[in-house]
């Protein structure tokens, strides 16, 4: 499992089977609760899109409290999929707070 230290927490990049058991149900192609359009023209529609997007953000941006919360909730959703809506909302708020959210 690829694990990176980001903004005071750990960010899981992919599921890994341990002794044949998957640690969580969400996969990279699992849909977010709703799509998040970004100003660059990208649309965050899947868990993989969100992971890739957050992974490309500079460390100084990830240190902001709303990005920290978005990363924590995304990690939580990876472990417990019923938190996916909360994670998506937190990601949406973080993109809006940094003016990355597209108006369309």
N, C-alpha and C positions, 0 to 999 in steps of 0.2 A: 504494500500500500504506500503510495507516495504521500508523504506528510510534510508540510512546510509550516514553519513558524511565521505567523502573520499577525501583526497588531496585538501582541500579547496572548494569542491563542493559537490553536493548531487548526490547519485547514486540510481536510481530507480531499484528495483529488479523484479517487476512484475506489470502488468496492474491491475487496480482496477476500476470496474464500479462505477460511481457516478450518482445516480438517473437513473440508467439503461443505461448510456452512457459510452462507453469505451473511455478512455482518449487518447489512441493511438492504431494503427493497428497492430504493431509488437507483436508477442507472443514469448514465450521462444523457441518454435520449428520453428520459422521463420529462414530461411537460411540466413547466412551472404552473402555478395556479392561474396566472394570466401573463400575457406577453408584455414585455417592457421595451418600448422603442427608444433607442439611443440616438443622440444628435448626429453621430457619425454615420447613421443609416443602418446600423446593426440593430437587430431585434433579439432581445434575450427571450427565447421561447422555451428552452430546455434547461435542465440542471447543468448539462455540459456547457451550454452557452454562458450561464452564470459563473461557473467555475473558471472558465477561460477568461471572461471579462474581469473578474476580480483578481485573477492571477496576473493580469497585465497592468494593474493599477500600481502607481508608485507608492513606496512605503509611507511617504508623508501624508498621502491621501488616506491610506489604510489606517493610519494612527488616529484619524478623527472618530469620535465616539459613535457616530451613526454608521460608519463603515464597519467598525468593530462589531456592533450589534448585528449588522447584516451577515457578517461572516459567521458569528456565533450561531445565529438562527439557521443559516444554511447548513452548518455542521450538525445542528440538532435535527434538522429535517432529514439529513442523510441517515441518521441513526433511527429516527422515528418519523416516518413519512407523513403522519397526521399533522406535523408542524410545517408542511410545505407552504400553505397559504400564508402563515405568519412570516416565514422566510422570504416569500415573494414580496410581501408588503414592505418588509424591512429593506430589501434590495431596491424596491421602487422608491422609497423615501430617501435612501442614500444617494441614488442617482439624481433625484430632484434637488436635494440639498446642495449638491455640487454642480448644479445646472447642466447635467449630462443628459437629462431626460428630453426627448424630442417632444415638440408641441403637437405633433400630428398623431 
